[in-house]
Amino acid sequence: MHVPFCRSRCRYCAFYSGESPDLRDAYLRGVEAEVHAWGAGGGALDTVYVGGGTPPTLGAAGLGRIVDALARVRGLARGAELTVEVNPAQGLRLADLRAIGFTRVSVGVQALDEGWLARLGRRHGPGGALACLEACRRAGFASVSADLILGLPGLDPAAAADWAGECVAAGADHLSVYLLEIHPGTPLARDAAAGRFRPASAEETVAQWEAVAERLELLGLSAYEVSNFARPEARCRHNQRYWAQEAYRGLGPGAHSFDPGAGPWGTRWENRPDLRAWARAVGAGRVPPQRVDRRTRDGALLETLFLWARRPAPWPGEALAALGVEALRAEPLLADLEAAGDLAPSGRPTRQGMLRADGIARWLWERLKSRPAA
């Protein structure tokens, strides 16, 4: 579920957000219409993720309407994981989120330094972020996640590790550690073009990530995906559905969906990021304006390799066999990766391998994409 409302926009953000608060009622009516149009088939939902934007800008009543519509029309499975993103500067009572049914909360910490928070356009301070994590833990969420941004030029790796440690001490049992990206059209991109911002080097970024990974492993949080660390019981079930290429449905303008059974290799689609056009369409019972991407066989192969290389997961032999890749063709390539230290003897990517996931996936794809001779 994508909620396109924010009180202010971060300088690096390229997500669809910033719509007028006056459109919140139109958004909520549209979500309810989209849920009803989706229908009741397919079984109860076992994971729901409400992100944005800043979902608490809808208020407790608005978020309650969303969860109620899903529960009435689709149904929520027993023990379902319901995640909501929050900002440390938001004012919604955490007890209200628990009462609505959310079991997991993701807090946008991003940094624990006043200077960096200001440069990123965040409205909270380090103390407010840590206090929010502590309050989430006291509120009784099953899992509390914190987002951190790395790839910050000049950031001491030891300081990055300390940020991660402080988040855990405040109650986080899951950290999503993202690298700062400079997207066209953002204030940060304009700063970079004008020479006011220098992107971090690859060496800086790797050093920061490795320092964070080492600290979190000492604290019992392991990398189950290159950007996600957690205690075993706190791993995000919803994200794992994405990485396993299972079906998911996106609701709201700007939301993405995937159906692995649509077309020979699966189909993705995105509701166009236009709240007014989306609301008009779903309100009239029509499919909203969408961008549709029907995967090719080579595209599905590259994605399978990419998602595998980002995780300490076993070689996806069955999925690759369905794409026409014979095990005998892959074995010598995997041996080369193991010799280079990118794979463990178990065939799972090492920490080094996960850091090199993009290059490894592309290297394997180039050698496996052609179909074997008949």
JOZI-V290791 format. One record per residue. N is the residue number from 1. RES is the residue in one letter. SS is DSSP state (H for helix, E for strand, C for the rest). PSI is psi as a letter, one per 20 degrees, with the letter a starting at -180 (999 if undefined). NEAR is the number of other C-alpha atoms within 8 Angstrom. Layout:
BEGIN
N,RES,SS,PSI,NEAR + N,RES,SS,PSI,NEAR
END
This chain:
BEGIN
1,M,C,p,11 + 2,H,E,p,13 + 3,V,E,o,13 + 4,P,C,l,12 + 5,F,C,p,14 + 6,C,C,q,11 + 7,R,C,h,7 + 8,S,C,q,5 + 9,R,C,p,9 + 10,C,C,q,8 + 11,R,C,i,10 + 12,Y,C,i,14 + 13,C,C,p,8 + 14,A,C,j,7 + 15,F,C,q,6 + 16,Y,C,o,9 + 17,S,C,r,11 + 18,G,C,j,11 + 19,E,C,q,9 + 20,S,C,p,7 + 21,P,H,h,6 + 22,D,H,i,5 + 23,L,H,j,8 + 24,R,H,g,9 + 25,D,H,g,7 + 26,A,H,h,8 + 27,Y,H,g,11 + 28,L,H,g,11 + 29,R,H,h,10 + 30,G,H,g,13 + 31,V,H,g,11 + 32,E,H,g,11 + 33,A,H,h,11 + 34,E,H,h,11 + 35,V,H,g,13 + 36,H,H,h,10 + 37,A,H,h,8 + 38,W,H,g,6 + 39,G,C,r,8 + 40,A,C,i,9 + 41,G,C,r,5 + 42,G,C,i,4 + 43,G,C,r,7 + 44,A,C,q,8 + 45,L,E,p,10 + 46,D,E,i,10 + 47,T,E,q,10 + 48,V,E,p,11 + 49,Y,E,o,9 + 50,V,E,o,12 + 51,G,E,a,11 + 52,G,E,b,14 + 53,G,C,a,13 + 54,T,C,n,14 + 55,P,H,h,15 + 56,P,H,i,12 + 57,T,H,i,9 + 58,L,H,i,9 + 59,G,H,r,9 + 60,A,H,h,11 + 61,A,H,g,7 + 62,G,H,g,9 + 63,L,H,h,12 + 64,G,H,h,9 + 65,R,H,h,10 + 66,I,H,g,11 + 67,V,H,h,10 + 68,D,H,g,8 + 69,A,H,g,12 + 70,L,H,g,11 + 71,A,H,h,9 + 72,R,H,g,7 + 73,V,H,g,10 + 74,R,C,h,14 + 75,G,C,q,11 + 76,L,E,p,10 + 77,A,E,q,8 + 78,R,E,p,5 + 79,G,E,j,5 + 80,A,E,q,10 + 81,E,E,o,12 + 82,L,E,o,12 + 83,T,E,q,13 + 84,V,E,p,12 + 85,E,E,p,14 + 86,V,E,q,12 + 87,N,C,p,9 + 88,P,C,h,11 + 89,A,C,i,7 + 90,Q,C,q,8 + 91,G,C,j,5 + 92,L,C,p,8 + 93,R,C,p,6 + 94,L,H,h,9 + 95,A,H,h,7 + 96,D,H,h,9 + 97,L,H,g,10 + 98,R,H,g,12 + 99,A,H,h,7 + 100,I,H,h,10 + 101,G,C,j,8 + 102,F,C,p,13 + 103,T,C,i,11 + 104,R,E,q,13 + 105,V,E,q,14 + 106,S,E,o,12 + 107,V,E,p,15 + 108,G,E,n,12 + 109,V,E,g,12 + 110,Q,E,g,9 + 111,A,C,q,10 + 112,L,C,l,12 + 113,D,C,p,8 + 114,E,H,g,8 + 115,G,H,g,6 + 116,W,H,h,9 + 117,L,H,g,15 + 118,A,H,g,9 + 119,R,H,h,8 + 120,L,H,i,9 + 121,G,C,k,10 + 122,R,C,q,9 + 123,R,C,j,7 + 124,H,C,r,9 + 125,G,C,r,11 + 126,P,H,g,11 + 127,G,H,h,7 + 128,G,H,h,10 + 129,A,H,g,14 + 130,L,H,h,11 + 131,A,H,h,9 + 132,C,H,g,10 + 133,L,H,g,15 + 134,E,H,g,10 + 135,A,H,h,9 + 136,C,H,g,13 + 137,R,H,g,12 + 138,R,H,h,7 + 139,A,H,i,9 + 140,G,C,k,7 + 141,F,C,q,13 + 142,A,C,h,7 + 143,S,E,q,12 + 144,V,E,o,16 + 145,S,E,q,13 + 146,A,E,p,15 + 147,D,E,p,13 + 148,L,E,q,13 + 149,I,E,p,11 + 150,L,E,a,12 + 151,G,C,k,12 + 152,L,C,p,10 + 153,P,C,p,9 + 154,G,C,i,6 + 155,L,C,p,9 + 156,D,C,p,7 + 157,P,H,h,12 + 158,A,H,h,8 + 159,A,H,g,8 + 160,A,H,g,13 + 161,A,H,h,14 + 162,D,H,g,10 + 163,W,H,g,10 + 164,A,H,g,13 + 165,G,H,h,11 + 166,E,H,h,9 + 167,C,H,g,12 + 168,V,H,g,10 + 169,A,H,h,7 + 170,A,C,i,10 + 171,G,C,i,11 + 172,A,C,p,14 + 173,D,C,j,12 + 174,H,E,p,15 + 175,L,E,p,13 + 176,S,E,o,11 + 177,V,E,o,11 + 178,Y,E,q,9 + 179,L,E,p,8 + 180,L,C,p,9 + 181,E,C,q,5 + 182,I,C,o,8 + 183,H,C,p,10 + 184,P,C,q,5 + 185,G,C,i,7 + 186,T,C,q,12 + 187,P,H,h,8 + 188,L,H,h,11 + 189,A,H,h,12 + 190,R,H,h,9 + 191,D,H,g,10 + 192,A,H,g,11 + 193,A,H,h,8 + 194,A,C,j,7 + 195,G,C,j,7 + 196,R,C,i,7 + 197,F,C,p,9 + 198,R,C,o,7 + 199,P,C,q,8 + 200,A,C,q,10 + 201,S,C,r,8 + 202,A,H,h,6 + 203,E,H,g,6 + 204,E,H,g,13 + 205,T,H,g,13 + 206,V,H,g,9 + 207,A,H,g,9 + 208,Q,H,g,16 + 209,W,H,g,10 + 210,E,H,h,8 + 211,A,H,g,12 + 212,V,H,g,13 + 213,A,H,g,11 + 214,E,H,g,8 + 215,R,H,g,12 + 216,L,H,h,14 + 217,E,H,h,10 + 218,L,H,h,7 + 219,L,C,j,8 + 220,G,C,j,8 + 221,L,C,o,13 + 222,S,E,q,11 + 223,A,E,o,13 + 224,Y,E,i,10 + 225,E,E,q,10 + 226,V,C,h,11 + 227,S,C,j,8 + 228,N,E,p,11 + 229,F,E,q,16 + 230,A,E,q,15 + 231,R,C,q,11 + 232,P,H,g,7 + 233,E,H,i,5 + 234,A,H,j,10 + 235,R,C,p,10 + 236,C,C,o,6 + 237,R,H,h,8 + 238,H,H,g,10 + 239,N,H,h,7 + 240,Q,H,h,8 + 241,R,H,g,11 + 242,Y,H,g,10 + 243,W,H,h,9 + 244,A,C,j,7 + 245,Q,C,k,7 + 246,E,C,r,10 + 247,A,C,q,10 + 248,Y,E,q,9 + 249,R,C,p,7 + 250,G,C,p,11 + 251,L,C,q,12 + 252,G,C,q,15 + 253,P,C,p,13 + 254,G,C,i,11 + 255,A,C,q,13 + 256,H,E,q,11 + 257,S,E,q,11 + 258,F,E,p,12 + 259,D,E,o,11 + 260,P,C,i,11 + 261,G,C,i,8 + 262,A,C,o,8 + 263,G,C,r,8 + 264,P,C,h,6 + 265,W,C,j,12 + 266,G,C,q,13 + 267,T,E,p,14 + 268,R,E,q,12 + 269,W,E,q,11 + 270,E,E,p,12 + 271,N,E,p,16 + 272,R,C,q,12 + 273,P,C,m,8 + 274,D,C,n,8 + 275,L,H,g,10 + 276,R,H,g,6 + 277,A,H,g,9 + 278,W,H,g,15 + 279,A,H,h,13 + 280,R,H,g,8 + 281,A,H,g,12 + 282,V,H,h,14 + 283,G,H,h,10 + 284,A,C,j,6 + 285,G,C,j,8 + 286,R,C,r,7 + 287,V,C,p,6 + 288,P,C,r,11 + 289,P,C,p,9 + 290,Q,E,q,8 + 291,R,E,p,8 + 292,V,E,p,8 + 293,D,E,o,7 + 294,R,E,o,9 + 295,R,C,q,10 + 296,T,C,r,7 + 297,R,H,g,9 + 298,D,H,h,7 + 299,G,H,g,8 + 300,A,H,h,12 + 301,L,H,g,12 + 302,L,H,g,11 + 303,E,H,h,8 + 304,T,H,g,11 + 305,L,H,g,11 + 306,F,H,g,13 + 307,L,H,h,10 + 308,W,H,g,13 + 309,A,H,h,15 + 310,R,C,i,13 + 311,R,C,q,13 + 312,P,C,m,14 + 313,A,C,q,8 + 314,P,C,q,8 + 315,W,C,p,7 + 316,P,C,m,8 + 317,G,H,g,7 + 318,E,H,g,6 + 319,A,H,h,8 + 320,L,H,h,12 + 321,A,H,h,10 + 322,A,H,h,7 + 323,L,C,j,9 + 324,G,C,j,8 + 325,V,C,o,13 + 326,E,C,q,9 + 327,A,H,h,8 + 328,L,H,h,6 + 329,R,H,h,9 + 330,A,H,h,10 + 331,E,H,g,8 + 332,P,H,h,8 + 333,L,H,g,9 + 334,L,H,h,10 + 335,A,H,h,8 + 336,D,H,g,8 + 337,L,H,h,10 + 338,E,H,g,12 + 339,A,H,h,8 + 340,A,C,i,7 + 341,G,C,j,10 + 342,D,C,i,14 + 343,L,E,q,15 + 344,A,C,r,10 + 345,P,C,h,6 + 346,S,C,i,6 + 347,G,C,j,10 + 348,R,C,q,12 + 349,P,E,p,15 + 350,T,C,r,11 + 351,R,H,g,9 + 352,Q,H,g,9 + 353,G,H,g,14 + 354,M,H,h,15 + 355,L,H,h,9 + 356,R,C,k,9 + 357,A,H,g,11 + 358,D,H,g,8 + 359,G,H,h,7 + 360,I,H,g,11 + 361,A,H,g,12 + 362,R,H,h,10 + 363,W,H,g,8 + 364,L,H,g,10 + 365,W,H,g,11 + 366,E,H,h,7 + 367,R,H,i,7 + 368,L,H,i,10 + 369,K,C,h,9 + 370,S,C,p,5 + 371,R,C,q,7 + 372,P,C,q,7 + 373,A,C,q,3 + 374,A,C,999,2
END
